[in-house]
Amino acid sequence: MYKQGVGDFKYYVGISSLAQIATREDRVCVLNILGGESSEVTPTGHEYSGGNVAFGTSPGRRGQVLETKLGNVPVYNNVREGLVDGHRFNCGVIYLPPSASRDGVAELIRVNPELKKIFMVTEKMSVHDAREIRAMGQANGIDIFGANCLGVADSWNQVRIGGALGGDTPAEALKKGSIAIFSNSGNFTTTIATYLRMAGWGTTTLISSGKDVYIHYAAPEFAFALANDARTKAAVLYSEPGGYYELDATFTKPVVACIVGRWKSKLTRAVGHAGAMAGGSDDAAGKERWFMDKFGVDSIFSPDKPIFSAKGAVVTNIAHIPAALTAVMRENATRQDFAPEGSLALKPWFGSNQHLALPAALDIPVVAAASPYDEQIAAFARQIGTVLPRQTMKDCSGASQMDAKTQITSLHGVSMLDAAQNSLEANVSLALLHEAGGENDRKLVNVAIGAELNLHGSSVLAAAQAAREAGNAPNSVLATAASIIGPRRAQRAHEAVKALIDVFAKVGLANALDGSFDVKAIATDAATRELLVSGTRDARAKAMLAGLKARGAHSVFVRYLESLDGHPSADAVLAAITTTLAWGPLMRKRISRLTAESLPWWMRLFGTLIGASVDADRHEADRFCGIAIADILGKHSLTELAYVALFGRAPEAAHLFAFQTLMGLLLTNGPGAISAQGAKGAVSSDGPESPERVQLNKGLVGFLTHTGYAHGGNGYEGIAFLLEQFRDSGLKDPTDPGHGIDLKALASRYVDEYATYKSKKKTTGSLDIQKIPGVNHPVFKDRPVNYDPREVYVRELFAKRGEYNVFHEYYRALVQALFDAGVSRNVYCVNVDAVIAALLLKMLWERYRNGAFSEPALETAAFTVFLYPRMVGCAAEVDDHMNRGRNMDTRTPASQVRFVA
């Protein structure tokens, strides 16, 4: 038995006072000094302590050094080499892995008779090794701290040994005072010291005890050293469940005990620190009772219910420690060490009441942030729009996602079933502005894109027509047109948007539709004026402004443009329209400034591609598809114009509804779709981290070149399939339920033919069996009957409207016949490609029968109807990738690439 100072221990305790734990005379040897954690924190502790690290070890690295501001710390292969070179130390710090820590302790003790203290930062020590370390320490008269700790520090001596107490600037966090801290948590040791400093209490010695099953320097040893330290007037203990160390401690000075972890009592295994075991009487509630008995109090201290005694108080929230300590010390006639420096209570540095007038109790005042956060917040306040972190976007998206269970995709949180209820112009807003917008937004989109449809006399139309006459598929025709709408085609409009954003951000414009805003009060410099207006009349700009007026569209930016002396250009009008669209999402930081500045290019691309899908002879000097330009800009919606472009005539109400529904359903199929991968890959190869290099038209070309007859062209294949099935049926009106055709027999006839075909293929060993267009995807293998949720939605939607479609019903009869004949193991779903074919053929059957719409035209329409909405959905992917992606982040890793022979 060893006796030391005050109190008896059944084991060795060499430290009699907290003042001896970390002194300026201590010299330290750090094992694994060049390890990741040690190399980060040791230099700070060394500098704070005036250079207390004598040397360190790292096997195989003799001759290397750890650089610090006070000079280089030498590194040796082992402890003995350092001693042979003349270095002396009395403290060892262990940064070794758990499996090597016991041997590290043994090495320190075996070769250095001057050793007095060991600090073990290592966590997850085995109980077996901890017992052996304990035995070695006791046998050789050495005090051991830890394991799983952040070492110790002394604010009076300005010393830190083993770990990161005080963080990167210990001199700021560890202010000299009269309170000692003993904590199971290393990080909270520093946090508590900071809380105390804010309340006017400084610290003496701080000990991070760790929370392994074995706490080598525990609460009894701390209480003993606390009693003998004349500097320390009181202590704070932070304690977690597990262990009876606190119960055995006898405190002779005031203590505030913070007991945490009541929630752990419901667990049956270790959580957090290794020793924080649930169950038994050493849980949080048990420890609260121990300390309440020691202090003579009957409840927990809180600001609302301050219960304490001269001996101490029990808290369960570290934020309550300063108030409890002040109350206890006041009971002991002791004041704070210095004037309080502030409060760490949560105070908002920025906020938004969303334009609501809140009562005082709810309207929390915003305070100035501490440096350097105040500068960052000021910069954030000046920032227009959002800025997203760069990340790898190969198989992910911030724009679209697919629900794995339902196979329903969403775009910016809007399900495609809901998007099917939007017009095409509303879905343009959804894709690029992250919200469908209101009526005014739709008017603006109609004019912006409508102005780009007529390509009469342009090189774009000539190129598209040449591609069409060369026999190219619709996607290749549109890709030809997109290639010409390069960055220079949108550069002036892009610069105009930048100028408008700068001008109106300075005056604090909140609402782009504010009719009372005085646009004449804005000072316009010569460069901005030259960018927006000129002395030459622009017929296209005039037509766009007339279209806005005819529609009753509102815009501060358009009013500002019209208030300037001179004639606005078409680029300036397009910029004013798109800035109006972007302003709300921009101010709410829903989109980035980059997105807002890209909008004119997108509008030009969308209009051009829809226009290029139409044969050249339907583009006239003042008309598009027979519609006057004035009516395009001032009357018709983009949805109507897309219908006319595709089918060559004005739509009936029922047909327009079906067309709009299709547009919404086809907007996106998630980031994994081939079309989306093509778009994202094109942006990634441009280098999205350098937005000035990203070419939006190339992103759309990437989507178009990745779209073909098997992807996006399934509607084409479905049309061809349905034409073959109904060729000799005599069908007159596909909307008439009394059509007189036995759909079940028609389906069974085809199934018999398909079963024979499939059997022959298998007999000859061929695996290349042609699938039936429009069925069998997606497949929910655990269900006897499969449904594509989009097909179900369309079927139910038209049923409510009382509309019948024989082609849709045939598909449903077909999947049942395939199952009844044993061709399929379950009932296949009718998918959205079949819906495209069925809806289109229903709309065009009459014109097809009378020869007004040819079979190739039908098939082209089925392909193109996919391209219109998907180009909008892929624009959302391009924009998202441009804001979030990294260069070349769609590349497949070499380890995943296979060779197929």
Disulfide bonds with the S-S distance in Angstrom:
none
